[in-house]
């Protein structure tokens, strides 16, 4: 996800969540009425749409699909539809790194050069933890590939070029650890670190250590863009008033690349309340502890956002949301866990529109501002 898109995804949060009030868990009828109100415009057979789920204590109590997974073959989105999740993927890389640290295979506070010695000399230490928390100073590669290929959002360029540019970047943007600055580059490198330490591909490691053990059977790192995926949704964008396919040939994973479903993401976010992975409370402690920075740029000082190992906390009106939106090519993913009630709302959409994040936040606002 580019810095621009990340900002677009997060900006609506500030305007929407300020009025969320304290509330007990909402009833299922209120949830269904509110979701359908905010998504009903997508309930049609001539446009892409979204799959939406609401869970409590790890159990889906509501799910509904709107729109089409494939417009060419008239295939509607259903409960098994698989979506690209964009930057929502980052937390699975971060979790993999955390698990390796608990196994004694790497040190979160070690210089990344101890694992990836071929990286350029930055003139200072850049730690793995700083990379995970977007304080490494490593420049984002998106502006470079956009300038070279003129296609930032479509990413129809050789995947290996992204890594080639990253390995040629010698200048850091700021002193590592000093500030937050979103870096897709850092997460591509973190995936390489997982591979270097474990001897497995990022896809294999996540499958063996996260997705498999948790039963996330329809989730994987998509590292082969030609691979067939059962029940996969196509991505779309509206161009000059017409829907057109919006997919990608990008096959390098780390900053993105995870394909998943509503049900699987509910399993993942419920694991923060009932961990079934090795590492127990120590693993959860690493994954949920917010990052700290030595300085905070003015534009972030009023943001109620804390970043924690591939997720973020959003504090408003006595409620805490924990999650990470993702947007890439024709997809937007918006999963959030409501900490106080252990409820989870996940929305996966197959068309690129920043309003798809608003739909989730508006739904949460209305549910917690109402009573059944």
Beta strands, then each sheet from edge to edge (+ up, - down):
strand 1: 50-56
strand 2: 59-66
strand 3: 68-70
strand 4: 75-76
strand 5: 83-84
strand 6: 220-221
strand 7: 236-239
strand 8: 242-245
strand 9: 258-260
strand 10: 305-308
strand 11: 311-316
strand 12: 319-323
strand 13: 326-328
strand 14: 331-338
strand 15: 343-349
sheet 1: 2+ 1- 15+ 14- 12+ 11- 10+
sheet 2: 2+ 1- 15+ 14- 13+
sheet 3: 3+ 4-
sheet 4: 5+ 9- 6+
sheet 5: 7+ 8-
end
